[in-house]
């Protein structure tokens, strides 16, 4: 093994990358956003996505500037990814003068959030921000709606960017109006058109992180070819010095392995169970 595309969750990527680093194996994660992924001095660790501290700023600003949130409940799933992103969003909210009225954790795998919904109601939250993944986000937003919190705005992160959110919520009617942060939709980029068409011709919609993973493979190939070596350290050195053309456009990395440009924007789910990038971002 000379290269890895992965992992998805930061809680998996961080320990696995220590092993890859010891072995000199280059790795590019398509979706792990916790800052610690690239803050440990691992030369061969890269990411094709942004970071929580960048995503949290976008989420916090949107809650304040567009949603006009005054009483914000910040919930997380106690995982490295979810809590890290919730903390980053709470930090930005506080910096903007909107200190969260409630900060609470839930347990991954849990399905009954009645007690949590009661707490959200008791503090009078007008916005709920959830840092975590779709298996918990779906049931949480459904139970909020079923228990009368229909006017409370719900916002989450790039961990819910999947059609499975509709399934875990129990139907499109429950995700209607949900906001989330994610990179600008790569399916709409000119560079991705040919690949997207091929996916769709095969009956697969390249949603979520599909193109992030595809671009990661392209970056690995470019690194090995550019360095004229199958050694991880040589490919890593080349990638940090040269931009790469991918299905997501041209990508370039800094000395840590982070993208030099991150493009987080806000999306909203509709009554048909589909999401789209919003025109109003600020």
C-alpha positions as CSV (number, residue, x, y, z in Angstrom):
1,X,0.0,0.0,0.0
2,X,1.5,3.3,-1.0
3,X,-1.5,5.7,-0.6
4,X,-4.9,6.0,1.1
5,X,-8.0,8.0,0.4
6,X,-9.7,8.3,3.8
7,X,-11.0,8.2,6.3
8,X,-14.4,10.0,6.6
9,X,-14.7,10.7,10.3
10,X,-12.0,12.6,12.1
11,X,-12.1,10.1,15.0
12,X,-11.0,7.4,12.5
13,X,-8.6,9.5,10.4
14,X,-6.6,10.8,13.4
15,X,-5.5,7.5,14.9
16,X,-5.2,5.8,11.5
17,X,-3.0,8.6,10.1
18,X,-0.4,7.9,12.9
19,X,0.0,4.4,11.5
20,X,0.2,5.7,7.9
21,X,2.8,8.3,9.0
22,X,5.0,5.7,10.7
23,X,4.9,3.7,7.5
24,X,5.5,6.6,5.2
25,X,2.2,6.2,3.5
26,X,0.5,9.3,2.0
27,X,-3.2,9.8,2.9
28,X,-5.8,12.3,1.7
29,X,-9.1,12.5,3.6
30,X,-12.1,13.6,1.6
31,X,-14.2,14.6,4.6
32,X,-12.3,14.8,8.0
33,X,-12.5,18.4,9.1
34,X,-11.2,18.4,12.7
35,X,-8.1,20.8,12.8
36,X,-6.1,18.1,14.6
37,X,-6.0,16.0,11.4
38,X,-3.3,18.3,10.0
39,X,-2.0,20.0,13.1
40,X,0.3,17.1,14.3
41,X,3.2,17.6,11.9
42,X,2.5,14.5,9.8
43,X,4.1,15.2,6.5
44,X,2.1,12.7,4.5
45,X,-1.4,13.8,5.8
46,X,-3.6,15.9,3.5
47,X,-7.3,16.8,3.1
48,X,-9.6,17.6,0.2
49,X,-12.0,19.4,2.4
50,X,-11.9,22.4,4.7
51,X,-11.5,22.6,8.5
52,X,-14.0,22.9,11.4
53,X,-12.6,26.3,12.4
54,X,-13.4,27.5,8.9
55,X,-16.8,25.8,8.8
56,X,-17.7,27.0,12.3
57,X,-17.1,30.6,11.3
58,X,-19.4,30.3,8.3
59,X,-22.1,28.6,10.4
60,X,-21.9,31.1,13.2
61,X,-22.0,34.1,11.0
62,X,-25.0,32.7,9.1
63,X,-26.9,32.1,12.3
64,X,-26.3,35.7,13.4
65,X,-26.5,37.6,10.1
66,X,-29.2,35.7,8.2
67,X,-31.2,33.6,10.7
68,X,-31.0,36.4,13.2
69,X,-30.6,33.9,16.0
70,X,-30.7,35.3,19.5
71,X,-31.1,32.2,21.6
72,X,-29.0,29.5,20.1
73,X,-28.8,25.9,21.4
74,X,-25.6,24.2,20.3
75,X,-25.7,20.4,20.4
76,X,-23.0,17.9,19.6
77,X,-22.6,14.1,19.3
78,X,-19.6,13.9,21.6
79,X,-17.4,12.6,18.8
80,X,-14.2,14.3,17.6
81,X,-15.8,15.7,14.5
82,X,-19.2,16.7,15.9
83,X,-17.9,18.3,19.2
84,X,-15.1,20.0,17.4
85,X,-17.4,21.6,14.9
86,X,-20.0,22.5,17.6
87,X,-17.3,24.1,19.7
88,X,-16.0,26.1,16.7
89,X,-19.5,27.4,15.9
90,X,-20.2,28.2,19.5
91,X,-16.9,30.2,19.6
92,X,-17.9,32.2,16.6
93,X,-21.4,32.9,17.9
94,X,-19.8,34.1,21.2
95,X,-17.4,36.3,19.2
96,X,-20.4,37.8,17.4
97,X,-22.1,38.6,20.7
98,X,-24.6,35.6,20.7
99,X,-23.4,33.3,23.5
100,X,-25.2,29.9,23.2
101,X,-28.1,29.6,25.6
102,X,-27.5,25.8,25.8
103,X,-24.6,23.6,25.0
104,X,-25.4,19.9,25.3
105,X,-24.0,16.5,24.1
106,X,-26.0,13.5,22.9
107,X,-24.8,9.9,22.5
108,X,-24.2,8.5,19.0
109,X,-26.5,5.6,18.3
110,X,-29.2,7.1,20.6
111,X,-32.7,7.5,19.1
112,X,-34.8,9.0,21.8
113,X,-34.1,12.7,22.3
114,X,-37.2,13.6,24.2
115,X,-35.3,14.9,27.2
116,X,-33.0,17.0,25.0
117,X,-36.0,18.4,23.1
118,X,-37.6,19.4,26.4
119,X,-34.4,21.3,27.4
120,X,-34.4,23.1,24.0
121,X,-38.0,24.1,24.6
122,X,-37.4,25.2,28.2
123,X,-34.6,27.7,27.2
124,X,-36.7,29.1,24.4
125,X,-34.2,28.5,21.7
126,X,-34.9,30.0,18.3
127,X,-32.1,28.2,16.5
128,X,-30.6,24.8,17.1
129,X,-27.1,24.0,15.8
130,X,-26.1,20.3,15.7
131,X,-22.5,19.2,15.2
132,X,-22.6,15.5,14.2
133,X,-23.8,13.1,11.6
134,X,-27.1,12.2,9.8
135,X,-28.0,9.1,12.0
136,X,-28.6,11.4,14.9
137,X,-29.5,14.6,13.1
138,X,-32.5,13.0,11.4
139,X,-34.2,11.7,14.6
140,X,-33.4,14.9,16.5
141,X,-35.0,17.2,14.0
142,X,-38.0,14.9,13.6
143,X,-38.6,14.8,17.3
144,X,-38.3,18.6,17.6
145,X,-41.0,18.9,14.9
146,X,-43.2,16.3,16.4
147,X,-43.0,17.9,19.8
148,X,-44.1,21.3,18.6
149,X,-40.8,23.1,17.8
150,X,-41.8,23.7,14.2
151,X,-40.6,27.3,14.1
152,X,-37.2,26.6,15.6
153,X,-34.6,26.8,12.9
154,X,-32.3,23.8,12.6
155,X,-28.8,24.0,11.2
156,X,-26.1,21.3,10.9
157,X,-22.9,20.6,9.1
158,X,-21.3,18.6,6.3
159,X,-21.8,15.4,8.2
160,X,-25.5,15.4,7.1
161,X,-24.8,15.9,3.4
162,X,-26.5,12.7,2.2
163,X,-29.9,11.7,1.1
164,X,-29.9,9.3,4.0
165,X,-30.8,12.3,6.2
166,X,-34.3,12.0,4.8
167,X,-34.5,8.3,5.7
168,X,-33.2,8.8,9.3
169,X,-35.6,11.7,9.8
170,X,-38.5,9.5,8.7
171,X,-39.5,11.6,5.6
172,X,-38.8,14.7,3.6
173,X,-41.4,16.7,5.6
174,X,-39.1,16.6,8.6
175,X,-36.0,17.9,6.9
176,X,-37.8,20.6,5.0
177,X,-36.1,23.9,5.9
178,X,-33.0,22.4,7.5
179,X,-29.8,24.3,6.9
180,X,-26.3,22.9,6.6
181,X,-22.8,24.0,5.7
182,X,-20.8,22.2,3.0
183,X,-18.4,23.1,0.2
184,X,-19.8,24.7,-2.9
185,X,-21.5,21.9,-4.8
186,X,-18.8,20.3,-7.0
187,X,-21.4,18.8,-9.3
188,X,-22.0,22.3,-10.7
189,X,-18.4,22.9,-11.6
190,X,-17.4,22.8,-15.3
191,X,-14.4,20.6,-14.4
192,X,-16.7,17.9,-13.0
193,X,-19.3,17.7,-15.8
194,X,-17.8,14.8,-17.7
195,X,-17.4,12.6,-14.6
196,X,-20.8,13.6,-13.2
197,X,-22.4,12.7,-16.5
198,X,-20.7,9.3,-16.4
199,X,-21.9,8.6,-12.8
200,X,-25.5,9.6,-13.7
201,X,-25.4,7.5,-16.9
202,X,-24.5,4.5,-14.6
203,X,-27.5,5.4,-12.4
204,X,-25.6,6.9,-9.5
205,X,-26.0,10.5,-8.3
206,X,-22.5,11.7,-7.1
207,X,-23.8,13.5,-4.1
208,X,-22.1,14.4,-0.8
209,X,-18.4,13.3,-0.7
210,X,-18.3,11.3,-3.9
211,X,-16.4,13.9,-5.9
212,X,-14.2,14.7,-2.9
213,X,-13.0,11.1,-2.9
214,X,-12.6,11.1,-6.7
215,X,-10.5,14.3,-6.5
216,X,-8.4,12.7,-3.7
217,X,-7.6,9.8,-6.0
218,X,-6.6,12.3,-8.7
219,X,-4.4,14.2,-6.3
220,X,-2.6,11.0,-5.2
221,X,-2.0,10.0,-8.8
222,X,-0.7,13.5,-9.6
223,X,1.6,13.4,-6.5
224,X,3.2,10.1,-7.5
225,X,3.5,11.0,-11.1
226,X,4.9,14.4,-10.4
227,X,7.4,13.1,-8.0
228,X,8.2,10.2,-10.3
229,X,8.2,8.0,-7.2
230,X,5.8,5.8,-5.2
231,X,7.2,7.0,-1.9
232,X,4.8,8.9,0.3
233,X,7.2,11.6,1.4
234,X,8.2,12.4,-2.2
235,X,4.6,12.6,-3.3
236,X,3.8,14.8,-0.3
237,X,6.6,17.2,-1.1
238,X,5.5,17.5,-4.7
239,X,1.8,18.2,-3.7
240,X,2.8,20.9,-1.3
241,X,4.7,22.7,-4.1
242,X,2.3,22.1,-7.1
243,X,-1.4,22.7,-7.7
244,X,-3.4,19.8,-9.1
245,X,-6.3,19.9,-11.6
246,X,-9.2,17.8,-10.3
247,X,-12.9,17.3,-10.9
248,X,-13.4,19.9,-8.2
249,X,-11.2,22.5,-9.9
250,X,-7.6,23.3,-9.2
251,X,-6.5,22.4,-5.7
252,X,-3.3,23.5,-3.8
253,X,-2.1,22.7,-0.3
254,X,-0.1,24.5,2.4
255,X,2.8,23.1,4.4
256,X,0.3,21.4,6.8
257,X,-1.6,19.6,4.1
258,X,-4.6,21.9,4.3
259,X,-6.2,23.4,1.2
260,X,-5.1,26.9,0.6
261,X,-8.7,27.9,-0.3
262,X,-11.8,26.6,1.5
263,X,-15.2,27.2,0.0
264,X,-17.8,26.5,2.7
265,X,-21.3,27.8,1.9
266,X,-24.8,27.2,3.3
267,X,-27.4,24.9,1.8
268,X,-31.1,24.2,2.7
269,X,-33.2,21.1,2.4
270,X,-36.7,21.4,0.8
271,X,-40.0,19.6,1.0
272,X,-39.0,17.1,-1.7
273,X,-36.0,15.9,0.4
274,X,-33.4,17.6,-1.8
275,X,-30.8,20.2,-0.9
276,X,-29.5,23.2,-2.8
277,X,-27.0,25.9,-2.2
278,X,-28.7,29.2,-1.1
279,X,-28.2,32.4,-3.0
280,X,-28.2,34.5,0.1
281,X,-25.0,33.6,2.1
282,X,-24.6,36.7,4.2
